[in-house]
Amino acid sequence: MDQVSIVCRRRHLSRRTEEAYRFWIRRYIYFHAKRHPSDVGPTGIVAFVNDLAARQQVAASTQSQAFNALLFLYRDVLDIPIGSLVGLRRIQRMQRLPVVLSMDEVRSILLHMVGTPRLIAELLYGTGLRVTEAMTLRIKDIDFGARTITVRAGKGGKDRTTLLPCKLREPLQRHVLRILALHKQDCLQGRGYAPLPGALHRKYPRASRSPAWQFVFPSKVIRTCPETARQLRWHASETMVQRAFRTALGLAEVRKHASVHTLRHSFATHLLADGTDIRTIQLLLGHRSLKTTMIYTHVEQSVRDTTSPLDRL
C-alpha cells in the first residue's frame, strides 16, 4: 500500500484518487483471502469486478473506479502486464439526468441556512464550484475588483476562472476580513501556517504564513505537520456544509433527492435558461468535453416547449 501511495504522488494524482485506489486495492486483497496481488495475477481482476456487478450490484461508475484502481495496481505499481481479461462483465452505464432545483427551491433552502454554511452554499450556486473547490479556495484566488474566482488544480488538475456574483462581494469581503483577523491572532501565537501544495513550502518558505495563501474557509482545528513540525490550519471539512444543506432541505420541504452538489447543476441549468452560451457554461464548469455540458440542454429543453394534450381539451 505504501508503493501505491508513492506511485500516486509521483504521477501527481489527487488525494481523493489516491484514497479511492487504496480502498479498492484493499478490498481486492481481502476478496482473494489476503493473498498478494502478484500471486493472484491479473486474472483475479475478472472475478472481483464481476462480483461487484453480480452480487454487490454496484453502479457502473463504482465498478469503473474499482477496475481502474486494479489496472493501476498491476500496470504502474507491480509492473505486471494485464493481458486479455476473458469473461469480464462491465455494467452498462445508464444515461441519467442530474437533479435540478428551481430558483424558488434554491431561495427557500438558502433561507433556512445561516452563517458560513450558507455563504458556502451561495458560493456554490453563484459560481458553479464543486464543494471541494470551494473548501480549498485561498484568499489569493479571489479578485474582488475583477469579480472573478480562480480555481486552482480543479478536477483533472486543471485551473479555470469563474465569476464572482455581485451579491456575494460584500459578504465574502467581510468573511475574508474575519479570516485575516484570525490569521493575525495565529501568527502572534507562533502559528499562522497554511499547507502548501507539493514542495512549495521549500521553494517559498515564507508563503505558508502569508495572508494570501490562507484558506477562505479554514478549519477550527490546528494540526502539526509531521514533515515541518509547523502548526497548520487546514480548510474546513466538506461535511459542514453538506449537513447544513440536508437540514435546510428538510426544513424547506423540498421533495427532491438533492445534495449540495445539486447547486452546481442548478447553476448551469439556470444560466442556460437565461440564454447563456453553452460554451461559456462549459468554461465556467471546467468540463473537458462539451458533451458533458450538453446534458443540461436536455434538462432545460426536454419539456419546456412541449404542451400536454390534456391542456388542449
LOVOFI-331164 format. One line per field, with one value per residue: x, y, z of N, C-alpha, C in turn; residue number from 1; chain. Coordinates in steps of 0.001 Angstrom, whole numbers, plus 500000, padded with zeros to 6 digits. Layout:
# residues N
n_px <- [X/...]
n_py <- [Y/...]
n_pz <- [Z/...]
ca_px <- [X/...]
ca_py <- [Y/...]
ca_pz <- [Z/...]
c_px <- [X/...]
c_py <- [Y/...]
c_pz <- [Z/...]
nr <- [NUM/...]
kette <- [A/...]
***
This chain:
# residues 313
n_px <- [500827/502043/503664/501722/500820/503186/503591/501255/501635/503938/502981/501405/498704/495442/494602/492169/491863/493999/493183/490855/491886/493528/491560/490038/492003/492664/490205/490220/492379/491422/489254/490447/491285/493379/495672/498714/498600/500352/500677/498105/497623/496802/494465/492780/491366/489072/487249/486789/485771/483503/482078/481400/479507/477535/476888/477115/475943/476698/476950/477589/479644/480968/481954/483680/485548/486727/487804/489657/491395/492567/493793/495693/497154/498383/499653/501138/502157/502969/504067/503218/502174/498876/497350/494882/491651/489580/486114/485267/482797/481180/479257/476436/476396/474033/472034/471609/469703/470696/469726/467871/467299/464631/464572/463055/463092/465842/466123/464452/465766/468263/467424/466950/469409/472319/475056/478464/478074/475861/476982/478876/477178/475781/477908/478529/476209/476209/478527/479099/480985/482566/482081/484456/486270/485432/485956/488718/489548/491617/492654/494066/493025/490697/489463/488337/488066/487995/485900/486119/486825/489444/489984/492154/493960/491700/489200/490778/493147/493147/493231/490911/488727/486043/482967/482426/479663/477778/476187/477527/479831/480288/479491/481419/483782/483626/483737/486321/487855/487413/488691/491310/491816/491724/493924/495986/495930/496694/499330/500532/500644/502578/501831/499883/500369/499681/498938/500869/500684/502330/505848/506099/506479/509155/510272/509169/509561/508346/505810/503789/502935/501871/499143/497830/497882/496230/493388/490096/487942/488727/489759/488627/490383/493809/496572/499570/502227/503770/506129/507349/506897/505389/502624/499740/496890/494326/491843/488264/486037/484222/481866/480614/479109/477590/475968/474522/473151/471512/469861/468578/467266/465267/463833/462922/461140/461579/461047/463008/465664/468235/471545/474324/475853/473979/473463/475397/474580/472159/473030/474215/471994/470168/471602/471648/468927/468605/469722/472490/475485/476340/478997/480265/479218/480384/483098/482944/482167/484243/484380/485824/484952/482530/480298/479686/478666/476441/474372/472817/471276/469342/467995/466918/465461/463833/461126/460216/459191/457025/453620/451145/448718/446468/446104/444958/442371]
n_py <- [498797/501165/501466/501965/504525/505976/505807/507040/509669/510312/510434/512596/512363/513138/513638/512478/510580/508907/507933/506568/504589/503143/502176/500398/498600/497456/496224/494380/492733/491570/490240/488157/486502/487684/487264/488100/490519/490049/487306/486418/487409/489114/487925/487680/489987/489785/488080/489619/492100/491219/490194/492504/493508/491440/490299/492370/494477/497117/500543/501575/503468/503056/500456/500941/502640/500902/499015/500580/501199/498711/498166/500176/499262/496844/497573/499974/499944/497267/496515/494512/492845/493201/491770/489736/489997/487707/487087/489233/491285/494173/496741/498215/501586/503870/506466/509227/511985/514994/516020/518927/522005/524337/527954/529076/526988/526868/529391/529095/527035/528245/530261/528871/528350/529356/531563/530559/528070/528787/530856/529410/527683/529561/530455/528163/527882/530318/530385/527902/526183/523121/521368/520646/522304/524778/524582/524389/526812/529673/532817/534428/533674/534985/537684/540613/543054/542535/540822/537984/534481/532262/528948/526621/523830/522093/519545/516943/518265/520820/524382/527096/529919/531535/533390/535962/536478/539544/539891/538433/539746/541765/540295/538222/539665/540697/538289/537399/539348/538679/536214/536995/538407/536297/534878/536683/536609/533954/534092/535701/533896/532184/530539/530296/529143/527795/524827/524066/523282/520406/520770/523425/524638/524438/525794/528343/529517/531398/531744/530136/531336/533685/536011/535684/532987/531699/529664/530332/529297/528279/525594/524922/523649/523214/521578/519636/519581/516696/516686/519238/520177/522382/524399/523860/525247/523808/523582/523843/521062/519295/518154/519886/521877/520122/518730/520877/521665/519425/519496/521980/521388/519627/521312/523220/521736/520517/518161/516508/514401/515665/517030/518907/519242/519504/522170/523082/521851/523194/525818/525711/524958/527055/529208/528461/528596/531319/532088/531932/531211/527892/527122/528975/528214/525702/526418/527790/525742/524015/521733/519131/518058/519107/517559/516685/518996/519379/517877/519438/520844/519023/518809/521362/521838/519671/519526/522080/523471/521995/521096/519544/517164/517065/519647/520825/520053]
n_pz <- [500000/500616/498397/496472/497234/496856/494057/493169/494085/492733/490169/490419/491128/492427/495923/496602/494551/495129/497667/496913/495173/496952/498658/496998/496190/498621/499195/497131/497832/500204/499137/497776/499835/501310/499833/498129/495515/493342/493457/492991/490425/487295/486321/488436/488574/487022/488416/490726/489763/488368/490509/491868/490122/489883/492482/494411/493124/492314/491136/487711/487525/489925/489610/487463/488653/490530/488769/487320/489391/489901/487467/487545/489737/488811/486379/486873/489490/490266/487907/486094/483226/481908/479993/478293/479547/479984/479980/481431/482811/482243/483729/482275/481505/482555/481155/482898/484083/485676/488996/489458/491052/491352/491039/493072/494922/495526/496697/498946/500352/500937/502639/504933/505903/507731/508660/508014/506537/504913/503387/501932/500496/498943/497457/495970/494407/493100/491598/490490/491489/492535/495632/496898/495596/496517/499274/499330/498469/498272/499726/497933/495521/494968/493267/493963/492689/489897/489968/489910/490361/490782/490147/491367/490318/489845/489202/487492/487582/486511/485975/486228/485552/487143/487624/490097/492002/492264/494527/496436/496901/498965/501380/501240/501363/503968/505357/504658/505916/508590/508611/508109/510449/512267/511315/511900/514657/515032/514097/516044/518067/517307/515260/512372/509866/506647/504800/501911/498402/496993/496846/497553/499991/500458/498327/498533/501401/503119/502205/503221/505531/504752/504276/501818/501092/502837/503683/502512/503838/506631/508861/512219/513772/514587/513254/513592/511316/510151/508695/508675/511202/511688/512839/511383/509759/508294/505630/506203/506895/504355/505130/506832/505391/503901/505758/506829/504549/504016/506266/505860/503507/504326/506094/504322/502964/500484/498115/496759/495626/496504/496795/498147/495900/493957/493687/491945/489542/489280/488961/486357/484796/485204/484183/481503/480914/481006/478684/478347/476602/475609/475433/477076/479544/479721/480077/482515/484236/483970/482382/480485/478067/475676/475480/478029/479189/477607/478623/480223/478468/477794/480210/480427/478023/477524/478317/478240/475979/475273/474997/476888/475733/477325/478221/476055/475898]
ca_px <- [500000/502962/504069/500603/500859/504372/503355/500200/502203/504897/502209/500640/497265/494844/494486/490950/492137/494861/492366/489958/492678/493925/490357/489672/493071/492489/489044/490653/493232/490549/488413/491255/491755/494613/496826/499361/498116/501273/500414/496788/497768/495767/493206/491918/490545/487793/486352/486442/484925/482218/481373/480826/478322/476505/476449/477000/475066/477152/476705/478603/480779/481703/482706/484764/486580/487440/488557/490805/492334/493304/494694/496805/497955/499215/500472/502026/502797/503636/504697/502822/501278/497490/496930/493453/490787/488470/484955/484989/481449/481049/477893/476048/476208/472722/472006/470818/469637/471010/468660/467990/466372/464132/465094/462293/463586/467156/465906/463889/466810/469255/466824/466998/470812/472891/476494/479421/477491/475040/477880/479450/476116/475553/479065/478386/475132/476509/479754/479205/482117/482367/482230/485884/486923/485088/486617/490170/489780/492520/492333/494700/492296/489512/489747/487111/487990/487570/484756/486418/487409/490294/490040/493474/494048/490372/489106/491683/494343/493056/492850/489896/488213/484598/482539/482059/478387/477774/475560/478459/481065/480430/479551/482681/484828/483539/484222/487772/488420/487405/489718/492602/491978/492074/495294/496882/495979/497517/500739/501006/500827/503599/501233/499611/500827/498724/499640/501080/500712/503624/507036/506190/506945/510610/510622/508763/509423/507505/504468/502834/502429/501339/497675/497308/497789/495309/492126/488952/487112/489697/489290/488741/491419/495174/497279/501020/502732/504820/507360/507988/506574/504640/501227/498997/495425/493797/490499/487181/485548/483079/480646/479972/478080/476707/474974/473655/472278/470494/468904/467787/466422/464089/463064/462285/460168/461863/460947/463892/466866/469259/472691/474922/476346/472855/473570/476216/473698/471163/473763/474349/470671/469557/472325/471182/467567/468708/470283/473954/476054/476730/480460/480603/478889/481422/484302/482690/482101/485514/484213/486794/484216/481256/479227/479317/477834/475223/473294/471931/470305/468232/467239/466222/464610/463068/459673/459891/458412/456043/452297/450452/447405/445392/445895/444207/440965]
ca_py <- [500000/502306/501611/502587/505948/506570/505944/508055/511005/510544/510798/513795/512100/513869/512908/511670/509431/508005/507267/505626/503450/502346/501497/499268/497607/496743/495345/493322/491816/490810/489367/486981/485891/488344/486878/489234/490662/489433/485869/486213/487668/489970/487214/487868/491182/489390/487577/490711/493086/490567/490092/493824/493673/490408/490102/493617/495350/498499/501353/501440/504326/502411/499348/501504/503137/499735/498429/501451/501063/497457/498358/500991/498406/495888/498202/501050/499658/495965/496361/493203/493016/492789/490750/489680/489667/486947/486913/490448/491795/495572/497212/499219/502915/504429/507904/509845/513438/515496/516664/520379/522749/525584/529136/529210/525967/527309/530513/528574/526283/529187/530994/528018/528170/530536/531584/530132/527104/529478/531565/528408/527236/530647/530466/527027/528179/531528/530258/526593/525439/521883/521652/520546/523504/525888/524422/524572/528144/530508/534244/534985/533248/535827/539037/541378/544129/541972/539951/536646/533485/531331/527608/526039/522358/521501/518162/516721/519090/521990/525696/527809/531136/531671/534715/536214/537204/540849/539746/537802/540531/542338/539243/537492/540563/540718/536992/537366/540198/537883/535186/537664/538687/535015/534570/537565/536059/532741/534485/536184/532721/531334/529622/531067/528482/527041/523837/524432/522100/519917/521167/524889/525113/524536/526818/529637/529219/532369/531824/529408/532206/534919/536027/535296/531531/531143/529180/531212/528627/527482/524697/525424/522849/523373/520304/519706/518936/515738/516916/520515/520470/523639/524326/524160/525366/523334/524079/523182/519823/519419/517680/521019/522447/519045/518500/522052/521650/518382/520005/523030/520738/519133/522437/523885/520769/520243/516707/516040/513716/516659/517195/520222/519280/519887/523609/523235/521533/524265/526959/525539/524925/528388/530032/528063/529119/532767/532341/531914/530311/526601/527114/529748/527362/524672/527006/528103/524496/523309/520448/518871/517827/519812/516577/516670/520175/519301/517207/520467/521241/518071/519174/522622/521905/518445/519716/523499/523935/520973/521247/518263/517106/517309/521085/521280/519625]
ca_pz <- [500000/500563/496996/495773/497542/496235/492617/493009/494278/491645/488982/490781/491230/493537/497184/496537/493693/495899/498686/496238/494703/498115/499156/496143/496235/499888/499007/496216/498585/501110/498308/497456/501092/501734/499015/497482/494131/492372/493474/492362/488995/486707/486086/489606/488372/486430/489463/491632/489074/488111/491786/492134/489282/490077/493865/495156/492342/492402/489951/486660/487845/491016/489026/486649/489565/491054/487649/487041/490500/489751/486319/488067/490618/488082/485347/487321/490779/490242/486591/485580/482070/482170/479041/477961/480689/479406/480838/482197/482575/482648/483902/481279/482095/482228/480913/483956/484114/487020/489765/489391/491889/490786/491732/494325/495848/495980/497608/500192/501061/501456/503755/506118/506268/508375/508888/506980/505596/503921/502475/501024/499591/497988/496558/495054/493447/492334/490791/489873/492028/493281/497057/497230/495074/497403/500567/499176/497913/499065/499642/496733/494323/494801/492782/494186/491709/488611/490260/489407/491260/490057/490726/491148/490375/489982/488752/486377/487741/485633/486508/485445/486167/487131/488026/491488/491984/492932/495846/497367/497005/500307/502420/501158/501853/505434/505817/504495/506974/509817/508474/508255/511877/512885/510902/512657/516011/514959/513942/517337/518914/516708/514294/511165/508649/505841/503974/500511/497523/496533/497608/497562/501297/500373/497339/499097/502835/503822/501617/504046/506596/504179/504239/500509/500970/503828/503140/502728/504837/507390/509916/513589/514428/514098/513306/513414/510110/510537/507946/509031/512614/511763/513241/510154/509778/507019/505308/506926/506298/503448/505800/507500/504522/503458/506803/506900/503366/504205/507246/505210/502501/505027/506622/503186/502430/499074/497965/495695/496107/496196/497681/497953/494522/493100/493448/490731/488421/489174/488404/484912/484156/485247/483207/480171/480761/480799/477360/478327/475600/476171/475521/478277/480695/479773/480652/483921/484995/483863/481715/479415/476831/475563/475642/479441/479449/476817/479356/480783/477443/477899/481404/480225/476851/477295/478477/478316/474826/474922/475638/477067/475069/478306/478299/474877/475987]
c_px <- [500867/503434/502975/500629/502039/504154/502284/500778/503247/504188/501298/499122/496724/494761/493261/491152/493004/494060/491440/490708/493101/492733/490045/490761/492993/491312/489413/491483/492387/489649/489141/491958/493146/495859/497406/498886/499039/501087/499075/496890/496630/494438/492260/491032/489147/486806/485887/485473/483548/481400/480729/479527/477204/475982/476218/476174/475425/476813/477851/479840/481627/482546/483889/485896/487408/488323/489801/491847/493186/494220/495923/497740/498910/500157/501538/502772/503603/504357/504474/501887/499881/497078/495437/492654/489521/487346/484613/483617/481336/479584/477597/475766/474887/472835/471059/470838/469939/469775/468913/466917/465891/464698/464359/462772/464962/467009/465396/464936/467831/468722/466854/468441/471351/474409/477329/478845/476617/475916/478495/478408/475808/476699/478968/477336/475484/477693/479853/480395/481673/482640/483693/486633/486638/485854/488122/490518/490680/492247/492891/493925/491030/489957/488458/486956/487470/486338/484949/486988/488205/490350/491375/493408/492685/490378/489937/492938/494339/492688/491756/489455/486697/484236/482248/480768/478471/477198/476512/479698/481270/480425/480872/483840/484821/484059/485740/488453/488454/488492/491117/492872/492351/493515/496308/497029/496825/499003/501326/501279/501843/503058/501075/500086/499679/499494/499726/501126/502128/504767/507209/506671/508471/511045/510300/508520/508465/506067/503423/502204/501835/499814/497107/497069/496846/494002/491002/488026/488010/489029/489426/489881/492766/495911/498765/501432/503860/506157/508100/507788/505874/503209/500361/497512/494912/492449/489450/486713/484331/481774/479915/478830/477113/475615/473998/472688/471173/469425/467993/466844/465140/463216/462318/461235/460320/461942/461739/465117/468073/470377/473271/475491/475239/472879/474398/475383/472682/471795/473823/473000/470034/470284/471842/469791/467575/469365/471792/474451/476580/478242/480927/480349/479933/482688/484125/482688/483413/485389/485245/486089/482901/480083/478757/478384/476496/474072/472328/470958/469111/467362/466367/465172/463693/461565/459269/458953/457334/454751/451632/449113/446248/445080/445109/442740/440065]
c_py <- [501261/502553/502288/504096/506640/506798/507000/509460/511327/510969/511998/513553/512813/512990/512005/510425/508420/507237/506233/504385/502552/501553/500252/498200/496801/495774/494145/492279/490960/489849/488067/486425/486374/487822/488121/489314/490038/487920/485544/486369/488520/489259/487340/489086/490791/488954/488705/491694/492490/490413/491418/494019/492714/490365/491412/494679/496834/499239/501188/502274/503728/501254/499858/502020/501989/499119/499256/501367/499806/497488/499156/500142/497524/496570/499126/500728/498360/495689/494942/493416/492461/491643/490813/489215/489006/486812/488119/491005/493206/495945/498294/500541/503514/505942/508550/511363/513916/516101/518163/521010/523986/526761/529355/528200/526343/528436/530034/527827/527232/529982/530198/527681/529469/530418/531154/529083/527758/530220/530601/527941/528303/530727/529344/527323/529365/531409/528929/525791/524084/522171/521570/521784/524710/525800/524658/525937/528949/531981/534858/534672/534064/537220/539838/542498/543647/541081/538556/535778/532514/530014/526993/524527/521751/520059/517974/517563/520366/523245/526283/529039/531151/533036/534776/537027/538522/540747/539163/538647/541069/541272/538481/538359/540622/539404/536920/538225/539456/536812/535794/538027/537421/534629/535416/537071/534790/533078/534985/535044/531738/530337/530346/530449/527755/526019/524303/523178/521722/520313/522684/525422/525186/525628/528216/529458/530152/532400/531181/530284/533505/534874/535503/533800/530909/530717/530167/530625/527695/526607/525374/524746/523110/522058/520511/518949/517982/516010/518159/520898/521814/523381/524796/524282/525009/523980/523283/521935/520085/519015/518813/521579/521364/518760/519663/522079/520613/518832/521057/522451/520215/520253/523174/523007/520590/518727/516211/515396/514580/516618/518576/520357/519666/521381/523901/522918/522656/525525/526871/525607/526302/529364/529737/528605/530624/533110/532384/530870/529039/526500/527870/528920/526262/525200/527303/526850/523722/521940/520310/518740/518590/518859/516507/517828/520086/518619/518223/521005/520303/518389/520380/522542/520708/518666/521178/523940/522943/521191/519883/518277/517334/518798/521626/520888/520797]
c_pz <- [500000/499137/496178/495988/496866/494745/492347/493106/493223/490369/489228/490715/492457/494781/497176/495669/494418/496947/498064/495762/495859/498656/498330/496104/497524/499797/498139/496954/499535/500333/497979/498701/501492/501011/498349/496033/493094/492326/492803/490854/488457/486456/487266/489497/487898/487513/490371/490985/488766/489389/492165/491362/489667/491505/494606/494430/492474/491115/488954/486976/488966/490492/488209/487528/490129/489976/487346/488147/490352/488532/486746/488924/489821/487093/485918/488606/490711/488929/486038/484391/482365/481257/478768/479176/480143/480437/481679/481818/483140/482730/482867/481983/481614/482043/481914/483823/485527/487685/489758/490267/491141/491582/493048/495360/496390/496995/498956/501013/501680/502637/505053/506515/506829/508408/507701/506038/504536/502913/501465/500022/498540/496978/495533/493988/492554/491400/490050/490359/492575/494745/497480/496759/495961/498720/500473/498568/498852/498801/498362/495459/494069/494398/492886/493167/490369/488743/489643/490527/490404/490821/490353/491302/490671/489503/487490/486444/486927/486420/485627/486229/486060/487700/489514/491489/492763/494345/496886/497615/498426/501401/502426/501643/503373/506023/505742/505563/508308/509779/508636/509713/512641/512563/511670/514090/516064/514885/515267/518306/518334/515716/512959/509869/507965/505010/502527/499654/497133/497456/497657/498908/501346/499400/497844/500597/503573/503322/502506/505117/506057/504141/502927/500408/501997/503151/503457/503800/505662/508442/511277/514341/513774/514300/513040/512166/510494/509859/508416/510491/512774/512198/512070/510424/508389/506737/506091/506178/505420/504131/506501/506653/504046/504489/506903/505720/503520/505205/506628/504170/503142/505552/505515/502520/500923/498907/496764/496330/495754/497230/497419/496538/493538/492808/492206/489493/488193/488593/486885/484215/484126/484328/481796/479906/480497/479466/477297/477335/476261/476321/476766/479528/480848/480435/482138/484788/484956/483239/480597/478075/476845/475741/477092/479761/478737/477553/479949/479745/477469/479106/481133/479120/476676/477389/478405/477204/474397/475710/475715/476326/476029/478415/477108/474929/476397]
nr <- [1/2/3/4/5/6/7/8/9/10/11/12/13/14/15/16/17/18/19/20/21/22/23/24/25/26/27/28/29/30/31/32/33/34/35/36/37/38/39/40/41/42/43/44/45/46/47/48/49/50/51/52/53/54/55/56/57/58/59/60/61/62/63/64/65/66/67/68/69/70/71/72/73/74/75/76/77/78/79/80/81/82/83/84/85/86/87/88/89/90/91/92/93/94/95/96/97/98/99/100/101/102/103/104/105/106/107/108/109/110/111/112/113/114/115/116/117/118/119/120/121/122/123/124/125/126/127/128/129/130/131/132/133/134/135/136/137/138/139/140/141/142/143/144/145/146/147/148/149/150/151/152/153/154/155/156/157/158/159/160/161/162/163/164/165/166/167/168/169/170/171/172/173/174/175/176/177/178/179/180/181/182/183/184/185/186/187/188/189/190/191/192/193/194/195/196/197/198/199/200/201/202/203/204/205/206/207/208/209/210/211/212/213/214/215/216/217/218/219/220/221/222/223/224/225/226/227/228/229/230/231/232/233/234/235/236/237/238/239/240/241/242/243/244/245/246/247/248/249/250/251/252/253/254/255/256/257/258/259/260/261/262/263/264/265/266/267/268/269/270/271/272/273/274/275/276/277/278/279/280/281/282/283/284/285/286/287/288/289/290/291/292/293/294/295/296/297/298/299/300/301/302/303/304/305/306/307/308/309/310/311/312/313]
kette <- [A/A/A/A/A/A/A/A/A/A/A/A/A/A/A/A/A/A/A/A/A/A/A/A/A/A/A/A/A/A/A/A/A/A/A/A/A/A/A/A/A/A/A/A/A/A/A/A/A/A/A/A/A/A/A/A/A/A/A/A/A/A/A/A/A/A/A/A/A/A/A/A/A/A/A/A/A/A/A/A/A/A/A/A/A/A/A/A/A/A/A/A/A/A/A/A/A/A/A/A/A/A/A/A/A/A/A/A/A/A/A/A/A/A/A/A/A/A/A/A/A/A/A/A/A/A/A/A/A/A/A/A/A/A/A/A/A/A/A/A/A/A/A/A/A/A/A/A/A/A/A/A/A/A/A/A/A/A/A/A/A/A/A/A/A/A/A/A/A/A/A/A/A/A/A/A/A/A/A/A/A/A/A/A/A/A/A/A/A/A/A/A/A/A/A/A/A/A/A/A/A/A/A/A/A/A/A/A/A/A/A/A/A/A/A/A/A/A/A/A/A/A/A/A/A/A/A/A/A/A/A/A/A/A/A/A/A/A/A/A/A/A/A/A/A/A/A/A/A/A/A/A/A/A/A/A/A/A/A/A/A/A/A/A/A/A/A/A/A/A/A/A/A/A/A/A/A/A/A/A/A/A/A/A/A/A/A/A/A/A/A/A/A/A/A/A/A/A/A/A/A/A/A/A/A/A/A/A/A/A/A/A/A]
***
